């Protein structure tokens, strides 16, 4: 009963946040599809994912780093120390990428240069702290305002002529809302440069979780750029809608992760709590699959009209991957609980390698069906390894 109450309390509000996180990007994608070609949307989404990968890496494994000190973050002094570290790391990454973008400006397409704003827009994003500090209502408001503002501006401004500005608008919206929210909660948007020795000591201490974060960022977001690179912009555009659905499921998996892990971190019976949660994970998976299949069949004609005759079947095949994505979460929690970072890093490397090889080979052989099959295979492999190594 305790674990039921725990999951319901934390997971329900985080799920509302996730719905907001997912509905607006999907609505934005549908808006772009209505105005632009699938190939053009594929180009926009590919560059969006490239800079989102860099932005995720710049988080340096926050919020996982914060879980052991979650209670201490109630102290303004300790909160300022950790917030300052994250801002400094992000600033360092943004500066390097800005220089690389400037040096490459002569041969990069305009959409790529403008997409740099995706990375800059995340410089002051406080959401990783809100998750760990259980500021879920504030997180909901922040995400809602960010997505709504970007959707409205894209709706009013983006056409076939101005489509290259889409990612720039999204990044500007996030930067603006971040600054407003930080001013409201009285967090600093400036930071003090700490001694290089102290910063490197911190980075060295957390380097293995950082490697894990980097590889996982690639796993989650690299499929669209890979599809664009190997098979062209049109295929990337088709895969984008499949990835939007999978990102929703990964978000649900992440909500489950952060609903259970903080509760188990300092408890001796943490493993028992996680194992008791597995039947709940199974029920959630079953409900999500049924709801997804029903949704696809209910709106099949609209999906075909907006995309292609094969799109409903692409989505139905992708639903198979929901099972390993969600059911591997309890075993990932156990690895983090017992700080088996070497095991996690090993699985992540296998995960990424199998994904890249699978996308290339199966994509060449079977097109979009092959790319989706590669996602199912690498997620299933990930689930098998996490279960076997726990």
Secondary structure, 3 states (H helix, E strand, C coil): CHHHHHHHHHHHHHHHHHHHHHHHHHHHHHHHHHHCCHHHHHHHHHHHHHHHHHHHHHCCCCCHHHHCCCHHHHCHHHHHHHHHHHHHHHHHHHHHHHHHHHHCCCCCCHHHHHHHHHHHHCCCCCHHHHHHCCCHHHHHHHHHHHHHHHHHHHHHHCCCCCHHHHHHHHHHHHHHHHHHHHHHCCCCCCCCCCCHHHHHHHHHHCHHHHHHHHHHHHHHHHHHHHHHHHHCHHHHHHHHHHHHHHHHHHHHHHHHHHHHHHHHCCCCCHHHHHHHHHHHHHHHHHHHHHHHHHHHHHCHHHHHHHCCCCHHHHHHHHHCHHHHHHHCHHHHHHHHHCCCHHHHHHHHHHHHHHHHHHHHHHHHHHCHHHHHHHHHHHHHHHHHHHHHCC
